[in-house]
């Protein structure tokens, strides 16, 4: 007995193109951290889902970043959205919602950008969301709500280099 046919789910149009260099710089900076976290099995889990958890997306869908903090240590969590326009929006923490220390394996959901729902919109596929968990705050003060990607990547690189130097001494 064949299942009843269903109409195909609507999808966001796919356009192939180059990934902007500024996003490659972010990936190049954070990929070694991801690999080290995977090897050490730190337990940081991140899921990008619509609130109803259906794994397909269409334009104007709301998006939620669901994070489970590392299971091996208390942490500060940074969730950033890198836009196609060349800016990074700090989804968490924000200047209005400063960083906080989370317990081990604690859940966090980020589903807003500047007080509005995170929404899938064109251009598709050239944005990036990153999550970094750290045992200490990365920055002494909250970052501005939005800043340019190269400036933030340089600041993040400096902080990560300083942290790496501390752990190897």
N, CA, C and O of each residue as an XYZ file, in Angstrom:
676
protein
N       0.848     -1.176      0.000
C       0.000      0.000      0.000
C       0.886      1.227      0.000
O       1.744      1.374      0.870
N       0.688      2.111     -0.966
C       1.506      3.314     -1.084
C       0.949      4.427     -0.212
O      -0.267      4.587     -0.115
N       1.834      5.208      0.430
C       1.348      6.329      1.237
C       0.741      7.400      0.340
O       1.130      7.547     -0.819
N      -0.205      8.137      0.880
C      -0.813      9.231      0.119
C       0.249     10.259     -0.212
O       1.106     10.569      0.615
N       0.189     10.782     -1.416
C       1.195     11.769     -1.803
C       0.884     13.105     -1.146
O      -0.275     13.482     -0.973
N       1.928     13.795     -0.794
C       1.806     15.107     -0.175
C       2.459     16.129     -1.076
O       3.429     15.813     -1.764
N       1.951     17.346     -1.089
C       2.639     18.375     -1.883
C       4.001     18.661     -1.263
O       4.154     18.594     -0.044
N       4.988     18.979     -2.093
C       6.314     19.258     -1.531
C       6.287     20.487     -0.632
O       5.541     21.436     -0.869
N       7.110     20.448      0.396
C       7.212     21.590      1.309
C       7.886     22.741      0.591
O       8.836     22.518     -0.160
N       7.425     23.968      0.796
C       8.089     25.107      0.164
C       9.483     25.283      0.758
O       9.690     25.069      1.952
N      10.421     25.668     -0.072
C      11.798     25.840      0.385
C      12.317     27.212     -0.019
O      11.837     27.830     -0.970
N      13.300     27.660      0.725
C      13.980     28.890      0.351
C      14.784     28.617     -0.910
O      15.424     27.569     -1.004
N      14.774     29.529     -1.888
C      15.536     29.291     -3.120
C      17.027     29.183     -2.824
O      17.548     29.880     -1.954
N      17.701     28.312     -3.550
C      19.133     28.080     -3.363
C      19.885     28.775     -4.477
O      19.612     28.543     -5.655
N      20.820     29.617     -4.116
C      21.669     30.284     -5.078
C      23.109     29.982     -4.706
O      23.531     30.232     -3.578
N      23.863     29.444     -5.658
C      25.266     29.131     -5.394
C      26.110     30.353     -5.655
O      25.860     31.102     -6.599
N      27.101     30.553     -4.828
C      27.994     31.684     -4.995
C      29.147     31.570     -4.028
O      29.252     30.596     -3.283
N      30.000     32.554     -4.041
C      31.152     32.541     -3.145
C      30.758     32.969     -1.743
O      29.895     33.826     -1.554
N      31.409     32.356     -0.764
C      31.244     32.784      0.616
C      32.112     34.020      0.808
O      33.291     33.992      0.454
N      31.569     35.101      1.355
C      32.383     36.302      1.551
C      33.605     36.011      2.422
O      33.526     35.234      3.373
N      34.736     36.640      2.089
C      35.982     36.418      2.820
C      35.816     36.670      4.315
O      36.390     35.948      5.130
N      35.041     37.683      4.681
C      34.885     37.997      6.107
C      34.265     36.827      6.871
O      34.582     36.622      8.043
N      33.380     36.051      6.220
C      32.820     34.873      6.880
C      33.845     33.746      6.933
O      33.888     32.987      7.901
N      34.670     33.635      5.896
C      35.757     32.643      5.916
C      36.716     32.937      7.059
O      37.221     32.015      7.698
N      36.972     34.221      7.321
C      37.861     34.593      8.428
C      37.294     34.133      9.772
O      38.040     33.692     10.646
N      35.977     34.236      9.932
C      35.327     33.784     11.163
C      35.504     32.273     11.310
O      35.888     31.782     12.371
N      35.220     31.550     10.236
C      35.331     30.087     10.264
C      36.768     29.663     10.532
O      37.006     28.749     11.322
N      37.723     30.313      9.886
C      39.141     29.994     10.092
C      39.548     30.210     11.548
O      40.320     29.426     12.100
N      39.035     31.263     12.166
C      39.365     31.556     13.558
C      38.739     30.540     14.518
O      39.393     30.102     15.464
N      37.492     30.165     14.285
C      36.765     29.340     15.247
C      36.861     27.833     15.001
O      36.610     27.054     15.920
N      37.213     27.406     13.801
C      37.257     25.969     13.511
C      38.219     25.202     14.422
O      37.864     24.110     14.866
N      39.425     25.716     14.726
C      40.291     24.986     15.665
C      39.671     24.825     17.050
O      39.878     23.805     17.707
N      38.908     25.827     17.499
C      38.220     25.706     18.789
C      37.172     24.606     18.741
O      37.030     23.824     19.681
N      36.439     24.554     17.633
C      35.421     23.515     17.480
C      36.074     22.128     17.483
O      35.595     21.209     18.147
N      37.153     21.993     16.746
C      37.837     20.695     16.693
C      38.341     20.288     18.068
O      38.205     19.128     18.458
N      38.923     21.231     18.810
C      39.428     20.922     20.147
C      38.269     20.536     21.079
O      38.393     19.603     21.873
N      37.150     21.252     20.977
C      35.976     20.918     21.782
C      35.434     19.544     21.452
O      35.003     18.810     22.341
N      35.453     19.188     20.158
C      34.987     17.862     19.749
C      35.889     16.770     20.325
O      35.403     15.755     20.824
N      37.202     16.984     20.251
C      38.160     15.985     20.745
C      38.032     15.819     22.252
O      38.070     14.700     22.764
N      37.879     16.934     22.963
C      37.797     16.888     24.424
C      36.397     16.554     24.922
O      36.182     16.427     26.127
N      35.441     16.410     24.004
C      34.062     16.076     24.355
C      33.545     16.987     25.478
O      33.115     16.518     26.532
N      33.598     18.286     25.224
C      33.202     19.259     26.243
C      31.698     19.301     26.470
O      31.244     19.696     27.544
N      30.932     18.902     25.478
C      29.497     18.835     25.663
C      28.722     20.072     25.250
O      27.539     20.183     25.573
N      29.353     21.008     24.544
C      28.621     22.158     24.026
C      27.759     21.682     22.860
O      28.285     21.159     21.878
N      26.446     21.855     22.956
C      25.531     21.429     21.903
C      24.770     22.628     21.384
O      24.283     23.446     22.165
N      24.663     22.741     20.066
C      23.977     23.865     19.437
C      23.056     23.320     18.356
O      23.461     22.486     17.546
N      21.828     23.788     18.349
C      20.867     23.404     17.323
C      20.221     24.661     16.782
O      19.837     25.548     17.544
N      20.101     24.738     15.468
C      19.358     25.826     14.838
C      18.033     25.242     14.379
O      18.007     24.399     13.483
N      16.962     25.667     14.963
C      15.653     25.128     14.621
C      14.610     26.219     14.612
O      14.733     27.248     15.276
N      13.583     25.955     13.835
C      12.384     26.755     13.985
C      11.774     26.348     15.315
O      12.034     25.243     15.791
N      10.978     27.201     15.924
C      10.403     26.844     17.228
C       9.663     25.507     17.232
O       9.627     24.836     18.264
N       9.063     25.097     16.084
C       8.357     23.818     16.064
C       9.272     22.651     15.711
O       8.805     21.521     15.569
N      10.568     22.911     15.568
C      11.615     21.906     15.343
C      11.537     21.192     13.995
O      12.176     20.152     13.835
N      10.792     21.695     13.030
C      10.764     21.108     11.696
C      12.057     21.499     10.988
O      12.391     22.684     10.957
N      12.800     20.542     10.416
C      14.120     20.855      9.886
C      14.155     21.509      8.511
O      15.239     21.631      7.942
N      13.033     21.934      7.949
C      13.080     22.643      6.677
C      12.691     24.097      6.913
O      11.928     24.412      7.826
N      13.231     24.975      6.075
C      13.033     26.400      6.296
C      12.474     27.057      5.040
O      12.773     26.645      3.919
N      11.676     28.061      5.245
C      11.182     28.887      4.152
C      11.361     30.337      4.571
O      11.557     30.642      5.747
N      11.289     31.222      3.588
C      11.420     32.649      3.889
C      10.395     33.056      4.938
O       9.242     32.626      4.903
N      10.832     33.885      5.863
C      10.030     34.463      6.938
C       9.775     33.496      8.095
O       9.033     33.831      9.018
N      10.374     32.310      8.063
C      10.298     31.419      9.230
C      11.069     32.044     10.381
O      12.103     32.680     10.175
N      10.566     31.863     11.585
C      11.310     32.270     12.770
C      12.330     31.193     13.085
O      12.080     30.008     12.863
N      13.467     31.597     13.598
C      14.565     30.693     13.895
C      14.925     30.817     15.365
O      14.845     31.905     15.935
N      15.319     29.715     15.980
C      15.782     29.730     17.366
C      17.128     29.034     17.436
O      17.319     27.983     16.825
N      18.063     29.615     18.180
C      19.358     28.993     18.444
C      19.250     28.388     19.835
O      19.145     29.107     20.829
N      19.277     27.079     19.897
C      19.160     26.370     21.170
C      20.541     25.851     21.556
O      21.178     25.118     20.799
N      20.990     26.242     22.737
C      22.334     25.919     23.197
C      22.235     25.126     24.498
O      21.450     25.458     25.386
N      23.035     24.089     24.591
C      23.255     23.425     25.882
C      24.713     23.663     26.221
O      25.605     23.248     25.481
N      24.956     24.332     27.339
C      26.315     24.711     27.704
C      27.174     23.464     27.954
O      26.645     22.370     28.150
N      28.492     23.636     27.946
C      29.377     22.484     28.164
C      29.063     21.747     29.456
O      28.714     22.359     30.465
N      29.189     20.442     29.412
C      28.921     19.620     30.579
C      30.091     19.512     31.529
O      29.944     19.021     32.649
N      31.280     19.978     31.082
C      32.479     19.802     31.904
C      32.874     21.042     32.702
O      33.755     20.966     33.558
N      32.237     22.182     32.437
C      32.582     23.389     33.199
C      31.459     24.421     33.095
O      30.702     24.435     32.125
N      31.363     25.289     34.114
C      30.476     26.440     34.041
C      31.026     27.352     32.949
O      32.232     27.362     32.705
N      30.160     28.115     32.292
C      30.655     28.874     31.143
C      29.889     30.172     30.915
O      28.776     30.371     31.402
N      30.539     31.037     30.155
C      29.939     32.234     29.588
C      29.707     31.911     28.120
O      30.580     31.341     27.465
N      28.546     32.266     27.601
C      28.175     31.889     26.242
C      28.005     33.140     25.391
O      27.413     34.131     25.820
N      28.535     33.070     24.183
C      28.446     34.164     23.223
C      27.797     33.622     21.955
O      28.325     32.705     21.326
N      26.641     34.196     21.576
C      25.939     33.798     20.362
C      25.946     35.003     19.430
O      25.418     36.063     19.764
N      26.549     34.826     18.255
C      26.706     35.929     17.303
C      26.121     35.575     15.948
O      26.221     34.437     15.490
N      25.510     36.564     15.315
C      24.934     36.426     13.978
C      25.733     37.316     13.026
O      25.762     38.537     13.181
N      26.379     36.691     12.043
C      27.170     37.404     11.048
C      26.315     37.568      9.796
O      25.897     36.574      9.201
N      26.051     38.807      9.388
C      25.136     39.079      8.284
C      25.873     39.172      6.953
O      27.092     39.340      6.900
N      25.098     39.059      5.887
C      25.636     39.204      4.537
C      26.125     40.625      4.289
O      26.962     40.851      3.414
N      25.611     41.581      5.050
C      25.996     42.984      4.862
C      27.342     43.332      5.491
O      27.837     44.443      5.307
N      27.941     42.398      6.233
C      29.261     42.658      6.804
C      29.247     43.076      8.259
O      30.249     43.575      8.771
N      28.120     42.880      8.932
C      28.058     43.218     10.350
C      27.859     41.954     11.178
O      27.369     40.938     10.686
N      28.247     42.041     12.432
C      27.962     40.973     13.387
C      27.025     41.561     14.433
O      27.277     42.630     14.988
N      25.943     40.842     14.690
C      24.976     41.234     15.714
C      25.166     40.275     16.876
O      25.095     39.058     16.709
N      25.404     40.827     18.040
C      25.601     40.001     19.221
C      24.222     39.663     19.793
O      23.577     40.489     20.439
N      23.791     38.428     19.537
C      22.475     37.981     19.985
C      22.461     37.721     21.481
O      21.463     37.967     22.159
N      23.586     37.218     21.988
C      23.727     37.013     23.429
C      25.207     36.944     23.759
O      25.930     36.186     23.112
N      25.686     37.692     24.724
C      24.965     38.714     25.477
C      24.762     39.960     24.619
O      25.373     40.116     23.562
N      23.902     40.826     25.095
C      23.659     42.102     24.431
C      23.960     43.211     25.435
O      24.075     42.943     26.631
N      24.088     44.454     24.966
C      24.289     45.537     25.932
C      23.144     45.634     26.944
O      23.360     46.057     28.080
N      21.928     45.246     26.542
C      20.785     45.297     27.451
C      20.722     44.058     28.353
O      20.144     44.106     29.440
N      21.312     42.963     27.903
C      21.284     41.705     28.650
C      22.734     41.226     28.794
O      23.183     40.377     28.024
N      23.469     41.766     29.777
C      24.895     41.469     29.889
C      25.164     39.979     30.097
O      24.273     39.198     30.432
N      26.424     39.623     29.884
C      26.800     38.214     30.021
C      26.552     37.720     31.424
O      26.510     38.476     32.395
N      26.392     36.436     31.480
C      26.183     35.774     32.764
C      26.830     34.409     32.715
O      27.048     33.841     31.644
N      27.131     33.896     33.881
C      27.751     32.576     33.977
C      26.652     31.519     34.036
O      25.723     31.614     34.839
N      26.772     30.521     33.181
C      25.812     29.425     33.133
C      26.412     28.195     33.785
O      27.621     27.973     33.722
N      25.561     27.397     34.412
C      25.988     26.135     34.989
C      26.248     25.096     33.905
O      25.972     25.325     32.727
N      26.774     23.970     34.315
C      27.064     22.879     33.380
C      25.772     22.348     32.767
O      24.762     22.188     33.453
N      25.823     22.083     31.482
C      24.699     21.498     30.729
C      23.399     22.283     30.885
O      22.315     21.700     30.898
N      23.511     23.588     31.001
C      22.330     24.433     31.136
C      21.808     24.817     29.752
O      22.599     25.008     28.829
N      20.499     24.931     29.598
C      19.877     25.265     28.324
C      19.706     26.771     28.179
O      19.407     27.476     29.143
N      19.903     27.244     26.959
C      19.711     28.651     26.604
C      19.090     28.674     25.216
O      19.549     27.965     24.321
N      18.056     29.477     25.029
C      17.449     29.659     23.707
C      17.527     31.125     23.344
O      17.105     31.988     24.114
N      18.067     31.407     22.165
C      18.156     32.769     21.645
C      17.285     32.797     20.391
O      17.541     32.067     19.434
N      16.253     33.645     20.401
C      15.330     33.671     19.268
C      14.942     35.088     18.849
O      13.933     35.289     18.174
N      15.763     36.081     19.262
C      15.461     37.460     18.894
C      16.724     38.189     18.461
O      17.835     37.866     18.882
N      16.517     39.178     17.610
C      17.585     40.065     17.173
C      17.054     41.487     17.325
O      16.083     41.858     16.665
N      17.670     42.275     18.176
C      17.201     43.639     18.487
C      15.728     43.637     18.890
O      14.974     44.523     18.486
N      15.317     42.653     19.678
C      13.952     42.597     20.181
C      12.924     42.051     19.200
O      11.741     41.971     19.532
N      13.350     41.675     18.003
C      12.454     41.120     16.993
C      12.796     39.647     16.772
O      13.939     39.243     16.986
N      11.813     38.833     16.343
C      12.122     37.417     16.101
C      13.228     37.249     15.064
O      13.292     37.998     14.089
N      14.095     36.264     15.277
C      15.091     35.889     14.266
C      14.317     35.310     13.091
O      13.538     34.374     13.269
N      14.515     35.843     11.914
C      13.689     35.445     10.774
C      14.562     35.090      9.580
O      15.533     35.785      9.283
N      14.210     34.001      8.894
C      14.895     33.598      7.663
C      14.485     34.571      6.563
O      13.295     34.777      6.324
N      15.469     35.169      5.893
C      15.159     36.081      4.802
C      16.309     36.131      3.816
O      17.432     35.742      4.134
N      16.020     36.612      2.621
C      17.019     36.707      1.560
C      18.075     37.737      1.943
O      17.771     38.677      2.677
N      19.303     37.583      1.466
C      19.803     36.470      0.663
C      20.039     35.244      1.538
O      20.476     35.375      2.681
N      19.757     34.068      1.016
C      19.836     32.842      1.783
C      21.222     32.224      1.697
O      21.863     32.253      0.646
N      21.676     31.664      2.811
C      22.889     30.863      2.803
C      24.191     31.604      2.949
O      25.249     30.980      2.863
N      24.172     32.915      3.166
C      25.438     33.616      3.345
C      25.481     34.360      4.676
O      26.172     35.369      4.818
N      24.740     33.849      5.634
C      24.830     34.317      7.005
C      25.448     33.210      7.836
O      25.536     32.062      7.399
N      25.872     33.562      9.029
C      26.543     32.603      9.888
C      26.150     32.893     11.328
O      26.119     34.050     11.749
N      25.851     31.841     12.081
C      25.599     31.972     13.511
C      26.672     31.155     14.220
O      26.894     29.991     13.887
N      27.340     31.769     15.203
C      28.367     31.057     15.959
C      28.023     31.081     17.447
O      27.361     31.996     17.937
N      28.489     30.057     18.144
C      28.343     29.978     19.594
C      29.704     29.646     20.169
O      30.331     28.667     19.765
N      30.164     30.454     21.109
C      31.428     30.226     21.800
C      31.131     30.151     23.290
O      30.433     31.006     23.836
N      31.663     29.127     23.943
C      31.535     29.000     25.402
C      32.932     29.119     25.998
O      33.886     28.532     25.486
N      33.045     29.878     27.076
C      34.332     30.127     27.697
C      34.194     30.048     29.215
O      33.153     30.406     29.766
N      35.236     29.583     29.884
C      35.196     29.504     31.343
C      35.264     30.877     31.995
O      34.817     31.043     33.130
N      35.811     31.854     31.303
C      35.884     33.226     31.810
C      35.271     34.153     30.759
O      35.215     33.788     29.584
N      34.809     35.344     31.155
C      34.284     36.273     30.148
C      35.365     36.609     29.122
O      36.519     36.845     29.482
N      34.990     36.630     27.854
C      35.967     36.943     26.815
C      36.350     38.412     26.814
O      37.501     38.752     26.541
N      35.406     39.279     27.112
C      35.634     40.719     27.065
C      35.288     41.331     28.415
O      34.366     40.858     29.080
N      36.007     42.377     28.839
C      35.735     42.983     30.139
C      34.407     43.732     30.187
O      33.819     43.882     31.258
N      33.928     44.204     29.031
C      32.669     44.951     28.948
C      31.825     44.378     27.819
O      32.362     43.771     26.893
N      30.509     44.563     27.885
C      29.671     44.088     26.782
C      30.069     44.746     25.466
O      30.446     45.917     25.436
N      29.981     43.987     24.385
C      30.238     44.526     23.048
C      29.029     45.345     22.626
O      27.936     45.151     23.157
N      29.211     46.266     21.671
C      28.031     46.983     21.151
C      27.078     45.984     20.501
O      27.497     44.886     20.135
N      25.818     46.342     20.354
C      24.839     45.417     19.783
C      25.209     44.928     18.400
O      25.013     43.758     18.073
N      25.750     45.834     17.581
C      26.155     45.520     16.208
C      27.499     46.168     15.947
O      27.748     47.298     16.368
N      28.376     45.438     15.239
C      29.659     46.008     14.828
C      30.103     45.350     13.533
O      29.504     44.370     13.090
N      31.168     45.896     12.917
C      31.623     45.315     11.658
C      32.373     44.009     11.924
O      33.045     43.862     12.945
N      32.247     43.072     10.995
C      32.834     41.750     11.175
C      34.355     41.802     11.331
O      34.872     41.195     12.269
N      35.102     42.499     10.458
C      36.559     42.489     10.629
C      37.014     43.011     11.990
O      37.942     42.460     12.581
N      36.376     44.062     12.492
C      36.753     44.601     13.801
C      36.507     43.606     14.917
O      37.342     43.447     15.807
N      35.363     42.933     14.874
C      35.054     41.954     15.912
C      35.957     40.732     15.801
O      36.416     40.211     16.818
N      36.217     40.273     14.594
C      37.101     39.105     14.418
C      38.487     39.414     14.969
O      39.104     38.560     15.606
N      38.979     40.618     14.732
C      40.298     40.993     15.282
C      40.267     41.009     16.809
O      41.197     40.519     17.451
N      39.202     41.569     17.397
C      39.091     41.596     18.864
C      38.992     40.180     19.416
O      39.616     39.861     20.428
N      38.217     39.338     18.762
C      38.054     37.954     19.198
C      39.367     37.187     19.060
O      39.719     36.392     19.931
N      40.089     37.426     17.969
C      41.390     36.773     17.765
C      42.362     37.146     18.884
O      43.080     36.284     19.391
N      42.391     38.418     19.272
C      43.282     38.852     20.345
C      42.934     38.161     21.656
O      43.819     37.691     22.371
N      41.649     38.102     21.967
C      41.211     37.469     23.211
C      41.549     35.988     23.207
O      42.045     35.463     24.204
N      41.290     35.316     22.110
C      41.550     33.882     22.033
C      43.044     33.582     22.085
O      43.455     32.571     22.654
N      43.853     34.452     21.494
C      45.312     34.289     21.555
C      45.797     34.452     22.990
O      46.663     33.701     23.439
N      45.247     35.426     23.714
C      45.626     35.631     25.116
C      45.210     34.435     25.958
O      45.966     33.993     26.823
N      43.997     33.898     25.709
C      43.532     32.735     26.467
C      44.405     31.514     26.191
O      44.715     30.748     27.103
N      44.798     31.335     24.935
C      45.652     30.199     24.582
C      47.004     30.319     25.257
O      47.573     29.317     25.690
N      47.528     31.542     25.352
C      48.826     31.753     26.011
C      48.722     31.414     27.501
O      49.664     30.862     28.071
N      47.594     31.735     28.139
C      47.412     31.439     29.555
C      47.392     29.939     29.823
O      47.931     29.473     30.827
N      46.763     29.180     28.915
C      46.614     27.752     29.155
C      47.881     26.961     28.816
O      48.018     25.812     29.235
N      48.807     27.560     28.063
C      50.019     26.830     27.722
C      51.171     27.154     28.657
O      52.217     26.506     28.601
N      50.992     28.145     29.511
C      52.079     28.519     30.436
C      52.060     27.660     31.662
O      52.898     27.830     32.548
